[in-house]
Amino acid sequence: MANQEGNSRIPFLVVCTALSVIVSLYLIFVYAPTERTMGDVQRIFYFHMPSAWASFLAFFVAFAAGIAYLVRWEPHWDTLELASVEIGLLFSMIALVTGSIWARPIWNTWWTWEPRLTTTLVMWLYYFASLMLRRLVDNPERQARFGAVLSIVGFVNVPVVFLAIRLWRTIHPVLLSSDKGLAMEPAMLLALGVSLVTFTLLYACLLMIRVRVEHLRHEVDRLRELGPRSLSNR
Amino acid sequence: MTNLWYLFAAYAFVWTAIFAYVHSIAQRQRSLAQDIKALQEALETIQERE
């Protein structure tokens, strides 16, 4: 029942996301002023930072779902955890690659082993490995327990990624500081804010669709386990 | 300094990655739909035998 209600919300969420994408594109490419020193390439920032935010959100949801699974032992928490890790990997990969493309003209290198980049890469590799390791376990219950523990442990690295530019010396810019607040022009802030909303909606959209597919897979597995012999006994 | 090529490359990557992921989900859904169809056919065969 709850699953059906969730499915009915998907078209509405897709429309909201599409509208938000259109508004974001206008704000990023037309409304936001060109940055004085970096030029147009700075506009990468409006999808680099929101994709990093979406990945943090995804890993947080996976962390919370992992705890919920270990407390309640209900399979839908495992489904949510798995889907969120997968989408978190997608968004963190986007953040890494767009950051690298932005770094090339600004830092004159595709990659540098500075704290923010290194911790983000470690985070990505960890979650990627956790998805691979999950598949090595055959028993679905043990697989879910394993996935939950891996997501809870992996989340320890997320605050480290966020704080890396404050804890260590780095060339990565600090956008949000306690004394200056957000050091950006109002038009740039608006473009960033709307882009953050867009990526959050995009995350929600992908999560609902991915969860629906995982529910379908569980249903197919259940029917397969039931088997033709069991069906014939009815 | 405009560097529009980098902006285009980053933007193209974002949408390529998202569409590739959506495509992979769609493929998984298609494969599951085929499985469900096969299971339904198996069920119908059993019911016909009864």
Boltz contact constraints between the chains, C-beta under 6 A:
constraints:
  - contact:
      token1: [A, 39]
      token2: [B, 1]
      max_distance: 6.0
  - contact:
      token1: [A, 39]
      token2: [B, 2]
      max_distance: 6.0
  - contact:
      token1: [A, 40]
      token2: [B, 2]
      max_distance: 6.0
  - contact:
      token1: [A, 40]
      token2: [B, 4]
      max_distance: 6.0
  - contact:
      token1: [A, 40]
      token2: [B, 7]
      max_distance: 6.0
  - contact:
      token1: [A, 41]
      token2: [B, 3]
      max_distance: 6.0
  - contact:
      token1: [A, 41]
      token2: [B, 6]
      max_distance: 6.0
  - contact:
      token1: [A, 41]
      token2: [B, 7]
      max_distance: 6.0
  - contact:
      token1: [A, 43]
      token2: [B, 7]
      max_distance: 6.0
  - contact:
      token1: [A, 44]
      token2: [B, 7]
      max_distance: 6.0
  - contact:
      token1: [A, 44]
      token2: [B, 10]
      max_distance: 6.0
  - contact:
      token1: [A, 47]
      token2: [B, 14]
      max_distance: 6.0
  - contact:
      token1: [A, 90]
      token2: [B, 21]
      max_distance: 6.0
  - contact:
      token1: [A, 94]
      token2: [B, 14]
      max_distance: 6.0
  - contact:
      token1: [A, 94]
      token2: [B, 17]
      max_distance: 6.0
  - contact:
      token1: [A, 97]
      token2: [B, 13]
      max_distance: 6.0
  - contact:
      token1: [A, 98]
      token2: [B, 10]
      max_distance: 6.0
  - contact:
      token1: [A, 101]
      token2: [B, 6]
      max_distance: 6.0
  - contact:
      token1: [A, 101]
      token2: [B, 9]
      max_distance: 6.0
  - contact:
      token1: [A, 101]
      token2: [B, 10]
      max_distance: 6.0
  - contact:
      token1: [A, 105]
      token2: [B, 3]
      max_distance: 6.0
  - contact:
      token1: [A, 105]
      token2: [B, 6]
      max_distance: 6.0
  - contact:
      token1: [A, 209]
      token2: [B, 25]
      max_distance: 6.0
  - contact:
      token1: [A, 210]
      token2: [B, 25]
      max_distance: 6.0
  - contact:
      token1: [A, 213]
      token2: [B, 25]
      max_distance: 6.0
  - contact:
      token1: [A, 213]
      token2: [B, 28]
      max_distance: 6.0
  - contact:
      token1: [A, 213]
      token2: [B, 29]
      max_distance: 6.0
  - contact:
      token1: [A, 216]
      token2: [B, 32]
      max_distance: 6.0
  - contact:
      token1: [A, 217]
      token2: [B, 32]
      max_distance: 6.0
  - contact:
      token1: [A, 220]
      token2: [B, 32]
      max_distance: 6.0
  - contact:
      token1: [A, 220]
      token2: [B, 35]
      max_distance: 6.0
  - contact:
      token1: [A, 223]
      token2: [B, 39]
      max_distance: 6.0
  - contact:
      token1: [A, 228]
      token2: [B, 42]
      max_distance: 6.0
  - contact:
      token1: [A, 228]
      token2: [B, 46]
      max_distance: 6.0
  - contact:
      token1: [A, 231]
      token2: [B, 43]
      max_distance: 6.0
  - contact:
      token1: [A, 231]
      token2: [B, 46]
      max_distance: 6.0
  - contact:
      token1: [A, 232]
      token2: [B, 46]
      max_distance: 6.0
